[in-house]
């Protein structure tokens, strides 16, 4: 999702990333493309599977211009390479003969990755959840060794205050719904602040940051992450709560399975469970802000035609009201 931080070249737009330019960029690294090209499901960046002469297809990711500075992208690459060196199953960028992972061609920055196949994990299966817990615990054990220096921290300001300000200032909310949205957003944000204030010992570590099923591929060998584009500092529970779904009983059972696996490799701080609904609330608000910031990208208008409609904002008001009730509930418990 969105973290405008600079970097890239001028006012480049993705419309300028033509097929010829795309293939020429890949070939600028010394590879020879065979002309096969398949666009993959990605909106923040542009990601393609490219056929390579005499070899297996590769994945090329073109980073959105002006989103991340080079230092932040390289820090993402260094983190995934650090994980891969410890035999943790992540898809790390390829390193060229000069030791580089980040390339530039006519203003566009890109990286190459090996192609990995897999399916969406079955998160209703207890064994899968426990395996996911072990996987995330291993990532966090490495993530806790040192902090990011160039990547952001998941906090109330960047995931709540800033997107709300953007939405209000740029007129995305219909005039007749703005008072209701503003009121419920202010009330729920006050609850989020209170939730953070009541949670002792929050420790920010390096995270995947966007740990949902769409970023996990499952194979016979187990899970692997394919996208660390949103990695950042934050509380460990951020990489856990998105694996949970259903009612309170279901989520408690799922959580127990995840933490059983997680605890084999890293200590979990139970008070952070108080942040689950706060983090869910921030994600709801941040998601609307992300769509709004990207609304001038033609790909977003095609992929998200329901955004910025009367119905969308009515649903957002309802979702935030539901979060107000959820934030009043006791946090999930591990049962010990």
C-alpha positions in Angstrom: 0.0 0.0 0.0 0.9 3.6 -0.1 4.0 5.2 1.5 5.0 8.2 -0.6 8.6 8.7 0.1 10.4 10.0 -3.0 12.8 8.3 -5.3 12.5 7.4 -8.9 12.6 9.8 -11.8 10.6 12.9 -12.2 7.0 12.5 -13.3 7.3 9.1 -15.0 4.0 7.3 -15.5 3.4 3.6 -15.9 1.8 4.4 -19.3 5.3 5.1 -20.5 6.4 1.5 -19.6 5.7 0.1 -23.1 6.3 -3.6 -24.0 9.5 -2.6 -25.9 10.8 -0.6 -23.0 10.0 -3.3 -20.6 11.9 -6.0 -22.6 14.8 -3.6 -23.3 15.1 -3.0 -19.6 15.4 -6.7 -18.8 17.9 -7.2 -21.6 20.0 -4.3 -20.2 21.0 -6.7 -17.4 22.6 -9.0 -20.0 19.7 -11.4 -20.4 18.0 -12.3 -23.7 14.2 -12.2 -23.7 12.4 -14.6 -26.0 9.4 -12.3 -26.5 7.0 -14.0 -24.1 5.5 -11.6 -21.6 2.7 -12.1 -19.1 1.3 -9.3 -16.8 0.8 -10.5 -13.2 -1.7 -9.3 -10.7 -0.1 -6.2 -9.1 -1.4 -2.6 -8.8 1.2 -0.8 -6.7 4.0 -1.9 -8.9 4.0 -3.4 -12.3 5.0 -7.1 -12.4 5.6 -9.4 -15.4 6.6 -12.9 -16.1 9.2 -12.7 -18.9 10.5 -15.6 -21.0 14.2 -15.9 -21.2 16.1 -17.6 -24.0 17.7 -20.8 -22.9 16.3 -20.6 -19.3 13.3 -20.6 -17.1 11.0 -17.5 -17.1 11.8 -14.8 -14.6 9.7 -12.2 -12.8 10.5 -8.5 -13.2 9.1 -5.9 -10.9 9.1 -2.3 -11.9 8.8 -0.1 -8.8 6.2 2.7 -8.8 8.1 5.9 -9.6 8.5 8.3 -6.6 7.2 5.9 -4.0 10.3 4.5 -2.3 13.8 6.0 -2.3 16.5 3.7 -3.5 17.8 3.1 0.1 14.4 1.8 1.1 14.2 -0.6 -1.8 17.7 -1.9 -1.2 16.8 -2.4 2.5 13.9 -4.5 1.4 16.2 -6.6 -0.8 18.8 -6.9 2.0 16.1 -8.2 4.4 14.8 -10.9 2.0 18.4 -12.0 1.2 19.1 -12.2 4.9 16.1 -14.4 5.3 17.0 -16.6 2.3 20.6 -17.0 3.6 19.1 -18.6 6.7 17.1 -20.9 4.5 13.8 -19.3 5.3 11.5 -19.8 2.2 11.1 -16.3 0.7 11.6 -15.1 -2.9 14.6 -12.8 -2.8 15.8 -10.7 -5.7 18.4 -12.0 -8.1 22.0 -10.6 -7.7 23.9 -9.8 -10.9 27.6 -10.2 -11.4 28.3 -6.8 -10.0 26.4 -7.6 -6.8 23.4 -5.4 -7.7 19.8 -6.2 -7.1 18.2 -2.9 -8.1 18.5 -1.8 -11.7 17.5 1.3 -13.7 16.5 1.8 -17.3 15.3 5.1 -18.8 14.2 6.2 -15.4 12.4 3.1 -14.3 13.8 1.1 -11.4 13.3 -2.7 -11.4 14.4 -5.9 -9.9 14.4 -9.5 -11.2 13.2 -12.5 -9.2 13.1 -16.3 -9.8 9.7 -17.6 -10.7 8.0 -19.6 -7.9 4.8 -21.6 -8.2 2.2 -22.3 -5.5 -1.3 -22.0 -4.4 -3.2 -20.0 -1.8 -2.8 -21.6 1.7 -5.8 -23.2 3.3 -6.0 -21.0 6.4 -9.0 -23.0 7.8 -6.6 -26.0 8.4 -5.0 -26.1 11.9 -1.8 -27.8 10.6 -1.5 -25.1 7.9 -1.9 -22.3 10.6 0.7 -23.9 12.8 3.1 -24.2 9.9 2.4 -20.5 9.0 3.2 -19.7 12.7 6.6 -21.4 12.5 7.3 -19.6 9.2 6.5 -16.2 10.6 8.3 -16.9 13.9 11.5 -17.6 11.9 11.1 -14.4 9.9 10.5 -12.4 13.1 13.5 -14.0 14.9 15.6 -12.5 12.1 13.6 -9.3 11.9 14.3 -8.6 15.6 18.1 -8.7 15.2 18.3 -5.1 13.9 16.0 -2.3 12.8 15.2 -0.9 9.4 16.9 2.5 8.9 15.2 3.6 5.7 11.8 2.0 5.8 8.8 3.3 7.7 7.1 2.2 10.9 3.5 1.1 11.1 2.0 3.7 13.4 -1.2 5.6 14.1 0.0 8.7 12.2 1.0 7.0 8.9 -1.8 4.4 8.8 -4.6 6.5 10.3 -4.1 10.3 10.6 -2.4 10.9 7.3 -4.8 8.9 5.0 -7.8 10.5 6.8 -6.4 13.9 6.2 -5.8 13.1 2.6 -9.4 11.8 2.1 -10.9 14.9 3.8 -8.7 17.4 2.0 -9.2 16.1 -1.5 -12.9 15.7 -1.5 -13.2 11.9 -2.0 -16.1 11.5 0.4 -19.5 12.6 -0.9 -20.6 15.9 0.7 -23.8 14.4 2.2 -21.8 11.6 3.9 -18.8 13.6 5.0 -20.2 14.6 8.4 -21.0 11.0 9.3 -17.7 9.6 8.0 -15.7 12.3 9.8 -17.5 11.7 13.1 -17.1 7.9 13.1 -13.5 8.2 11.9 -12.6 10.6 14.7 -14.4 8.5 17.3 -12.7 5.2 16.2 -9.3 6.8 16.0 -9.7 8.0 19.6 -10.3 4.3 20.5 -7.3 3.2 18.6 -5.1 5.7 20.5 -6.5 4.5 23.7 -5.8 0.9 22.7 -2.2 1.7 22.0 -1.8 3.6 25.2 -3.2 0.6 27.2 -0.8 -1.9 25.5 2.5 -2.3 27.5 5.8 -3.3 26.0 5.1 -2.8 22.3 8.2 -3.7 20.4 8.7 -2.7 16.8 10.7 -5.2 14.7 11.2 -5.8 11.0 8.0 -7.3 9.5 6.6 -8.6 6.3 4.0 -5.9 6.9 1.3 -7.2 4.5 0.8 -10.8 5.6 -2.4 -11.9 3.9 -3.1 -15.1 1.9 -2.5 -13.3 -1.4 1.2 -12.8 -0.6 1.8 -16.4 0.4 2.2 -19.3 -2.0 1.9 -22.8 -0.7 3.6 -25.8 -2.2 4.4 -29.4 -1.1 7.4 -27.9 0.7 5.2 -25.5 2.7 4.7 -21.7 2.5 6.8 -18.9 1.0 6.3 -15.2 0.8 6.5 -13.6 -2.7 6.3 -9.9 -1.9 8.1 -7.8 0.8 7.3 -4.5 -0.9 5.5 -3.3 2.3 8.0 -4.5 4.8 8.4 -2.1 7.7 8.9 -1.8 11.4 5.9 -2.7 13.5 4.6 -4.9 16.3 4.8 -8.7 15.6 1.1 -9.2 15.8 0.7 -7.2 12.5 2.0 -10.3 10.7 -0.4 -12.6 12.6 -3.8 -11.0 12.8 -4.6 -11.1 9.0 -4.4 -14.9 9.2 -7.4 -14.9 11.5 -11.1 -14.8 10.4 -14.6 -15.6 11.6 -16.2 -15.1 15.0 -14.3 -14.7 18.3 -14.3 -18.5 19.0 -12.9 -19.3 15.5 -10.2 -16.6 15.7 -9.2 -17.8 19.2 -8.7 -21.3 17.9 -6.8 -20.1 14.9 -4.6 -17.9 17.0 -3.7 -20.8 19.3 -2.5 -22.8 16.2 -0.5 -19.9 14.9 1.2 -19.1 18.2 1.9 -22.8 18.9 4.1 -22.8 15.7 5.4 -19.2 16.2 6.7 -19.9 19.7 9.0 -22.6 18.5 11.2 -19.9 16.9 10.4 -16.6 18.6 8.8 -15.3 21.7 5.4 -13.6 21.3 4.3 -10.8 23.6 0.7 -11.6 24.5 -0.3 -8.0 25.4 0.1 -7.1 21.7 -3.2 -9.0 21.2 -4.9 -5.9 22.4 -3.7 -4.3 19.1 -5.5 -6.7 16.8 -8.7 -4.6 16.3 -6.7 -1.4 16.4 -4.5 -2.6 13.5 -7.6 -3.8 11.6 -9.1 -0.4 12.0 -6.0 1.3 10.8 -5.8 -1.0 7.8 -9.4 -0.1 6.8 -8.7 3.6 6.9 -5.3 3.2 5.2 -6.8 1.2 2.4 -9.2 3.9 1.5 -6.4 6.4 1.6 -4.2 4.2 -0.7 -7.0 3.9 -3.3 -7.5 7.7 -3.2 -3.8 8.4 -3.7 -3.7 6.1 -6.6 -7.0 7.1 -8.2 -5.3 9.0 -11.1 -3.6 5.7 -12.2 -5.9 4.3 -14.9 -5.3 0.7 -13.7 -7.0 1.6 -10.4 -10.1 2.9 -12.0 -10.4 -0.4 -14.0 -9.6 -2.7 -11.0 -11.6 -0.9 -8.3 -14.6 0.6 -10.1 -16.6 0.5 -6.9 -14.3 2.9 -5.1 -15.4 6.5 -4.5 -19.1 5.6 -5.1 -21.9 6.5 -2.7 -22.2 2.8 -1.7 -18.5 2.5 -1.0 -18.5 5.3 1.6 -21.7 4.1 3.2 -20.1 0.7 3.7 -17.0 2.4 5.1 -19.1 4.2 7.7 -20.7 0.9 8.7 -17.3 -0.9 8.8 -15.8 1.8 11.1 -18.9 1.6 13.4 -18.5 -2.1 13.6 -14.8 -1.5 14.5 -15.9 0.8 17.3 -17.9 -2.1 18.8 -15.0 -4.5 18.3 -12.5 -2.2 20.0 -14.8 -2.2 23.1 -14.5 -6.0 23.3 -11.8 -7.7 25.4 -8.8 -8.7 23.4 -8.3 -12.2 22.1 -6.7 -14.6 24.6 -4.2 -17.4 24.2 -5.8 -19.3 27.0 -2.7 -19.4 29.2 
